[in-house]
């Protein structure tokens, strides 16, 4: 009974995140910062904060924590699944499946997104100073593993989601699994996971937005230097 209950929570958690993303699936974020591009991470972060701080929402966190007690075998799978969508991007590109960008640009985007997400996540961890469920330290909010996983998932969505929704679903499904495993391993509360997902998605979107703005500025500059006759 307990295992069935846990499985239902996994399915529900995964489907909710996938439904939010695929229902508002977008292409490369517009340089105009359209509402559509930023609605998902803003909603996830707001929900994460509410779940972490506001009654009666935070009772859900305690309920999930109680469901995993008194015992379960910890796993290190989440240390690897957080990178899986990004590895998929590089593997697809290297094998000749064309994404929106070539492999070198994909690596740069992932690197910049990871740096951006890391700065935001580590800063928030020190500001919020929230204790982890296992009481190992006070760096629980937001989840770094989940941030990395959703950075990678958004990368896969941006590069290959236009080819098939399967890529987006696979990437976000893997990222959602990573978040679930952080709950399972007693390393994070639900609010930490939702906030981490928001930071991850927003970080990658921001890098794509900056890339598009820079590209347009360079194109405009070339036209000014070499006007068409």
Residue pairs with C-beta under 8 A, 6 or more apart in sequence:
2 67
5 67
6 67
6 68
9 64
9 67
9 180
10 177
10 180
13 176
13 179
13 180
14 173
14 176
14 177
14 180
17 172
17 175
17 176
17 179
17 197
18 169
18 172
18 173
18 176
20 40
20 43
20 44
21 40
21 157
21 168
21 172
21 201
22 165
22 168
22 169
22 172
24 36
24 39
24 40
25 157
25 161
25 165
25 168
26 36
26 37
27 158
27 161
27 162
28 100
28 158
28 208
28 209
28 212
29 37
29 38
29 205
29 206
29 208
29 209
29 212
30 37
30 209
30 212
31 209
31 212
31 213
31 216
33 209
37 205
37 209
38 202
38 205
40 198
40 201
41 197
41 198
41 199
41 201
41 202
41 205
42 198
42 202
43 198
44 194
44 195
44 197
44 198
44 201
45 194
45 195
45 198
45 199
45 202
47 194
48 142
48 190
48 191
48 192
48 193
48 194
48 195
48 196
48 197
48 198
49 191
49 195
50 57
50 191
51 57
51 58
51 60
51 61
51 189
51 190
51 191
51 194
52 58
52 61
52 130
52 141
52 189
52 190
52 191
52 192
52 195
53 191
58 191
60 190
61 189
61 190
61 191
64 183
64 189
64 190
65 133
65 186
65 189
68 183
68 184
68 186
72 184
74 184
74 185
74 186
75 181
75 184
75 185
77 181
78 145
78 177
78 178
78 181
78 182
78 185
79 145
81 149
81 174
81 175
81 177
81 178
81 181
82 145
82 146
82 148
82 149
82 152
82 175
82 178
83 148
83 149
83 152
84 149
84 152
84 174
85 149
85 152
85 153
85 155
85 156
85 170
85 171
85 174
85 175
86 110
86 151
86 152
86 155
86 156
87 152
88 156
88 167
88 170
88 171
89 99
89 106
89 110
89 152
89 155
89 156
89 159
89 160
90 103
90 106
90 107
92 99
92 159
92 160
93 99
93 102
93 103
93 106
93 159
94 103
97 160
97 163
99 106
99 159
99 160
99 163
100 158
100 159
100 162
101 109
101 159
106 155
106 159
109 155
109 204
109 207
109 208
109 211
110 151
110 152
110 155
112 207
113 151
113 154
113 155
113 203
113 204
113 206
113 207
114 148
114 151
114 203
116 203
116 206
116 207
117 147
117 148
117 151
117 199
117 200
117 203
117 204
118 144
118 147
120 147
120 199
120 203
121 142
121 143
121 144
121 147
121 196
121 199
122 144
124 141
124 142
124 195
124 199
125 139
125 140
125 141
125 142
125 144
126 139
128 140
128 141
129 138
129 139
130 138
130 139
130 140
130 141
130 189
130 192
131 137
131 138
131 140
132 138
132 139
132 140
132 186
132 187
132 188
133 140
133 186
133 187
133 188
133 189
134 186
134 187
136 187
140 187
140 188
140 189
140 192
141 189
141 191
141 192
141 195
142 192
142 193
142 195
142 196
142 198
142 199
143 179
143 182
143 187
143 188
143 192
143 193
143 195
143 196
144 196
145 178
145 179
145 182
145 187
145 196
146 175
146 178
146 179
146 182
146 188
146 192
146 193
146 196
146 197
146 200
147 196
147 197
147 199
147 200
147 203
148 200
149 174
149 175
149 178
149 179
149 196
149 197
149 200
150 172
150 175
150 196
150 197
150 198
150 199
150 200
150 201
150 204
151 200
151 201
151 203
151 204
152 171
152 175
152 200
153 171
153 172
153 174
153 175
153 200
153 201
154 171
154 200
154 201
154 203
154 204
154 205
155 171
155 204
156 167
156 168
156 170
156 171
157 167
157 168
157 171
157 172
158 204
158 205
158 208
160 167
160 168
161 167
161 168
175 197
175 200
176 197
179 188
179 193
179 196
179 197
180 193
182 188
182 192
182 193
183 189
183 190
183 193
188 196
